[in-house]
């Protein structure tokens, strides 16, 4: 098992937030490869189970913090988290090992699925099954939207920004970049730092 | 015709639109891969995306299949690097800067402001996909069913997508 992690957590002087010293690159790669190969149905819970609970590479607070950074940045949560955790453990090499590890199994699988679907995609059984799969995927995305709304919205007015974004993309066809910048700036200004928060923010 | 340069262009651009999740880039992905470059049809795009939800790992690995169709094995590799490279570099830079910005008051503002926009982008992507995926009562019932189950119970979503396949076979096979 993880000798490095076990030693690091046993060291009395080691701060909880400090990275376990010198996690080998190979171990980072293997851990993320395992996550990449087993994380059916969404990567985030698997990341937490592996990185926080099993390996103690990061603590829960760091995990939540990194996840919120991942969410605000372009890029998928899974790959952004791999980059952030890899960076924390071993810098640039750690990031590269982690992101390749987490992507590799799914990429190989979808490469094969793509070839198979290209050849047999018009088979009646497959089109019938895929109709159901696509409908289920819509339900899945909607549940993600609901979950994120419950977790990351900070005010009632945020629903106006959600509506504006949907309208801009689906009705006005402004395109994702213009919508992102336009509505994004308005929403950030709306959430601008207020005077009364200054004290608590600076402390 | 050599599609590699176009694949690099399109997928590195799409990469930067995935704020909040891969779905955020879906409307733009549809325009570029289906309408502009005609690498695949809209139903194929929906199918690949949906099947991709059953694969482990980051949930946009279906882009590999698009790359493979348009440019063979090299196309698949190129798409992978183009789609994950730019955001990975950005995340790497931000990871370093963000820690220094801990005291910067706008940091919270940016996170709070981008939250509803990224949710909106996911929803917009979802609607644009639903236009092709929800074609009648059966598909609507499957989508709503999955949504309600996920909101109510802790089930692995990949299993529900698999369940969708079973229901699809049951409902849409020519009798």
Interface residues (C-beta under 8 A of the other chain):
Chain A: X35 X36 X37 X38 X39 X40 X41 X42 X43 X68 X69 X70 X71 X72 X73 X74 X75 X76 X77 X78 X79 X80 X83 X84 X87 X88 X92 X95 X99 X102 X103 X104 X105 X106 X107 X109 X110 X111 X113 X114 X115 X117 X118 X121 X124 X125 X127 X128 X129 X130 X131 X132 X133 X134 X135 X136 X137 X138 X139 X140 X141 X142 X143 X144 X145 X146 X148 X149 X152 X153 X154 X158 X159 X161 X162 X163 X164 X165 X166 X168 X169 X170 X175 X176 X177 X179 X180 X183 X184 X187 X188 X189 X190 X191 X192 X193 X197 X198 X201 X202
Chain B: X15 X16 X17 X18 X19 X20 X21 X22 X23 X24 X25 X27 X28 X44 X46 X47 X48 X49 X50 X51 X52 X53 X54 X55 X56 X57 X58 X59 X60 X61 X62 X64 X65 X66 X68 X69 X76 X80 X84 X86 X87 X88 X90 X91 X92 X94 X95 X96 X98 X103 X105 X106 X108 X109 X110 X111 X112 X113 X114 X115 X116 X117 X118 X119 X120 X121 X122 X123 X124 X125 X126 X127 X128 X129 X130 X132 X133 X134 X135 X138 X139 X140 X142 X143 X144 X145 X146 X147 X150 X151 X156 X157 X158 X159 X160 X161 X163 X164 X165 X166 X167 X168 X169 X170 X171 X172 X173 X174
